[in-house]
Amino acid sequence: MLDFLADTPDDRARICGPGHTRREFLQIGVLSALGLSLPQYLRAEQSGKVKPGHDQRSCIMIFNLGGPSHIDLWDMKPEAPSEIRGPFKPIRTRSDAFEISELLPRHAAIADKFSLVRSCHHDGAAVHDAGWQMMQTGRRFTGGIQTPHVGSVVSHLMGRKTDLPPFVVLPQLMGRGGGNLPNGQAGGFLGKAHDPFALMADPSVPNFKVPDLLPPDQMAALRLERRRTMREVVDQTVKAFEASEDARLLDDHFHAAFRLMTSEKARGAFDLAQEPESVRDRYGRHRFGQCCLLARRLVEHGVRFVTINTFLTVFDEITWDIHGSKPFTSIEGMKDIVCPMYDQAYSALIEDLDQRGLLPDTLVANLSEFGRTPKVNPAGGRDHWPQCFSAYFAGGGVKGGRVVGASDPIGGFPAERPVGPGDIVATVFHSLGLHHGSHLPGPGGRPFPLTDLGTEPIRELFA
């Protein structure tokens, strides 16, 4: 829609205050001639932004809470002094372009399937939740505006394929990060209708059952009696529900949630008992492994976007947050606690998607809030470091076995091809066929760009 107003370098000049370009004012100026109001223009622009052949694509975002050490895993510095290079050695991989840590041997065996970006950075505070919001939305929240998670944007622009939600978080939403900041794992100004659907259960427990699928905040709208169980509500017929006074007060999004509850196909997508025991073992009988398997099932059944939180918080369990001193683990602690679980599940996911023919249409993005300090601290750990870290991508059109960007000799700062949070988010949109330069209906109904001016997809991943 309005493609004749395509961006040019001159059109990117900002005019008439922040947030608007000459191109935007030209567009708004011709709306009346086309018979379109601004809301109609926004809807029309959104509806035509998915590239042909991309409408069936999905994304699995693995978010590594705690901030993995890029220097000890994906961007090793074997020639640096010992206080920089750490205790582990690099190993060869199936890609001639890079080596990775001996802690990730299964990653090494599938290195032809994923590509590394070694020059990520951001200018946010070195606290977990600041990085969470920036890396999942592409922006730092300012002026009271909470920008939506990339999955919420996908939910808004692409909608759902089936009765399943378009955006799911496994196993549940992030917990505290220490900075008392919003973590970015929500619909933001797009509204609660585009919040993720959280499983709120551990799929690795022996007695795991498919939970009732109505979001908790919408359960209250039904005014359930205290002794009335969720199962009794599910057993009601759709006709009886829609005839109730409460139902008439609910919007279309709630009706979609109710259809989800009553859909056997949707419930079956969450049912890991349908998987062979050998497949469940292959992923690992731990929470992260079973979440990866569940993510594969969900995209296979039509979910557009799944975020897997490798951990739930950085306070109550051992994570990538390797400060060294208790209650955190040391660099050495990754060897026995975190990396074996992570290596097993990720490699199983990529191999399974590939063997099922799903990988070309499923982007798997491995992100984190920051990296770790180049120098090992006195406790045998590394601290927070947003100045440089790594991310990696597989599937969804990404060519495997490549490296984009480079860090300096100690992994402290990008030396080639710096990549910011907005570029990461634009890359996800690019894979899904969404134009990163299009707009959302922002606060007050004003057009809000998907990504900030100057951000671009990491096109080297796809070429």
C-alpha positions, 0 to 999 in steps of 0.5 A: 500500500502506497509503495510509490512512497518508498524510502529514499535516503532523502526521505529519511530526513527528520522534519516537523519534530521527532518521530516523523519523516518527510515520507510519513508526512507525504503519506498522510498528506495524500490519504484524503485523496485516496479516501483513507483516514489515518486508522484505515491507512494503518490497517491497510499498511499492516495487511500488505506487509508480509512478503509472498511465501513468508506467511507460513513462517514462524519464529522460536526465540530462545532467550538466555536469561543471565547473559552467557559468556560470549568469550567462553562459548561463541567468541573465544580468545585463545591467544589472549592472556589467561585472565581473558581467555578463561579455562576452556578451549575452542574446538572445530565445528562443521563450519569452516568459518568458526570454532566454538567452545569445547562446552558445546560439542553438539553445537559444533556438530550442527554448526553448518545449520546456524550462523553467529553474530559476534558484534552485538552491543547495546548502550543500556544499563548493565542490569538484566531487565534493561537488556531484556526489554531492549533485546526483545523489543528493539528499544529502551523504554522511554517517556512512559512508552512500553514498546511491544515484544517482537512476538506481540508485533507478529501477533498484531500484524500476522494474526493467528493461523489456527485456534492456537495463540499466535504468541506463546511463552514457555514455560512462563514469563520472566521473573525479577531482574534486579532493576525493577524495570519492565522486561519487555515480554508483553504487548506494550502499547498494542494492548493485553490482547497481544500479550504472550500466552504463558504455559505456566507449567513445567513440561518436564515433571513426570505428571505434566498435564496440559493446563487449562488454556485460558489466560489467568487475567481473563478468567476473572472476567467470567466471575467464576464462583470460588468452588467452580473449577476451570474444567467445569467452565471448559465443559460448558458449550460454546452456545451457553457461554455466548448467551451469558451476560459476561460473554457479551461484555468480552471482546473478540480476543476473549472469544478466541481464547475460549475457542482455544480452550474448547479445541481438542486440536489446540490442546493436543499441540501442548500434549507431550505425551503424544511424543515417543519416549525416545524423542523426549529423551533426545531433547533431555528430560529437563525443563529447557529440553521439554520446552524446546520439544514443546516449541517444535510441536507448537510451530508445527501446529500453527503458532507463529511465535514462541519464546523459550526462557532458558531460566525464569529468573537470575536469583533462585537457580543457577543460570548463565549469570556466572559472577563466581561468588555464591549464590552464583556459579563460576565460569567452571560451573557452566561445564557441569550445570548449564552447558550440557542441558543447553547443548543437548536441547538446542541441537535436538531442536535444530536437528528435529526441525531439519528432519521434519522439513520445518527449519526453512520456515522456522527462524530459531533466534538465540539471544541474551541481554548482554555478554560477560566482562572480558577479564575474569573477576577475583571470584572466578566469574565474569560480570555483566557486559552489554558492550559486546556479546554474541547472538546466533540464528538458524532456519527461516532463510538464514544460511548456516555456517557463517560469522557476521561481525567481529569483536576486538582481541579481548572480546570487549567491543565490536571491531567489525559490523556493530549490531544493536537491538533494533537490528536484531529485531529487524532481522526477525521481522525480515525472516518473517516477511515483515517490512521493518520500515512499516508502522504500528498504531502507537500511543494516541493512535499515531503511527509508530515505526516497527524499528528506529531509523537507521536499524537494518536486518542483518542481511549477511545472514540471508545472502 
